[in-house]
């Protein structure tokens, strides 16, 4: 199974959750709401889950083996880091453009 697309749907500045991601496999199956978490000085992913009546959570979908989980996790985190860099680049560009629009008061 190959990852054919990763879309970073939302970035977060505050808290341990840093992004929500959708991943497409083999161009035919999409998994939404994978979360990128930063805690204990490292990034990891949390698969989509559902809350049970006893207030525990159960994954709706999950990797079956450690090798696939590692590949999925590294791919999702790399996509998150690329999206973060792009967001920072866009923010810097917008800030630069705003600075050019403000007339100087000399």
C-alpha positions as CSV (number, residue, x, y, z in Angstrom):
1,X,0.0,0.0,0.0
2,X,1.4,3.4,-1.0
3,X,0.7,6.8,0.3
4,X,-0.4,8.8,-2.8
5,X,-1.4,12.1,-1.1
6,X,-1.1,13.9,2.3
7,X,-3.1,17.0,2.9
8,X,-2.5,19.1,6.0
9,X,-6.0,20.3,6.7
10,X,-5.3,22.6,9.7
11,X,-2.3,23.8,11.7
12,X,-2.4,24.8,15.4
13,X,0.0,27.1,17.2
14,X,-1.1,26.4,20.8
15,X,-1.3,23.1,22.7
16,X,0.2,19.7,21.9
17,X,-2.0,19.1,18.8
18,X,-0.1,20.7,15.9
19,X,-2.1,19.6,12.8
20,X,-5.0,17.6,11.4
21,X,-4.1,15.6,8.3
22,X,-5.8,13.5,5.6
23,X,-3.9,10.7,3.9
24,X,-4.8,9.0,0.6
25,X,-3.6,5.4,0.0
26,X,-3.2,4.0,-3.6
27,X,-5.3,6.9,-4.9
28,X,-8.4,5.0,-3.7
29,X,-8.8,5.2,0.1
30,X,-8.7,8.4,2.2
31,X,-8.2,8.5,6.0
32,X,-9.2,11.8,7.6
33,X,-8.5,13.3,11.0
34,X,-5.1,11.9,11.7
35,X,-3.6,14.2,14.3
36,X,0.0,15.4,14.6
37,X,0.9,15.7,18.3
38,X,4.0,17.2,19.9
39,X,4.6,15.9,23.4
40,X,7.6,14.7,25.5
41,X,10.0,16.4,23.0
42,X,8.9,14.4,20.0
43,X,6.2,14.3,17.2
44,X,3.9,11.4,16.7
45,X,0.6,10.7,15.1
46,X,-2.8,9.7,16.6
47,X,-5.2,7.9,14.4
48,X,-8.9,8.8,14.1
49,X,-10.9,7.5,17.1
50,X,-14.4,7.4,18.5
51,X,-15.4,8.0,22.1
52,X,-16.9,4.9,23.8
53,X,-19.8,5.1,26.3
54,X,-17.3,4.6,29.2
55,X,-15.4,7.7,28.1
56,X,-12.4,5.8,26.6
57,X,-11.4,6.1,23.0
58,X,-11.0,3.4,20.3
59,X,-9.2,3.9,17.0
60,X,-11.5,3.7,14.0
61,X,-8.6,2.8,11.7
62,X,-5.0,2.0,12.5
63,X,-1.8,0.4,11.1
64,X,-1.5,-3.3,11.7
65,X,2.2,-3.5,12.1
66,X,5.1,-1.3,13.4
67,X,6.8,-1.0,10.0
68,X,3.8,0.5,8.3
69,X,3.0,2.7,11.3
70,X,6.6,4.0,11.2
71,X,6.4,4.8,7.5
72,X,3.0,6.5,7.9
73,X,4.2,8.5,10.9
74,X,7.4,9.7,9.2
75,X,5.5,10.6,6.0
76,X,2.8,12.6,7.9
77,X,5.3,14.4,10.1
78,X,7.4,15.4,7.0
79,X,4.2,16.7,5.3
80,X,3.4,18.7,8.5
81,X,6.9,20.2,8.6
82,X,6.6,21.2,4.9
83,X,3.2,22.8,5.5
84,X,4.6,24.6,8.5
85,X,7.5,26.0,6.5
86,X,5.1,27.1,3.7
87,X,2.8,28.8,6.3
88,X,5.8,30.6,7.8
89,X,7.0,31.7,4.3
90,X,3.5,33.0,3.4
91,X,3.2,34.9,6.7
92,X,6.6,36.5,6.2
93,X,5.7,37.4,2.6
94,X,2.4,39.0,3.7
95,X,4.2,40.8,6.5
96,X,6.7,42.2,4.0
97,X,4.0,43.3,1.6
98,X,2.1,45.1,4.5
99,X,5.3,46.9,5.5
100,X,5.7,48.1,1.9
101,X,2.1,49.5,1.9
102,X,2.5,51.5,5.1
103,X,3.6,55.1,4.1
104,X,6.7,56.2,6.0
105,X,6.2,59.2,8.3
106,X,9.5,61.1,8.0
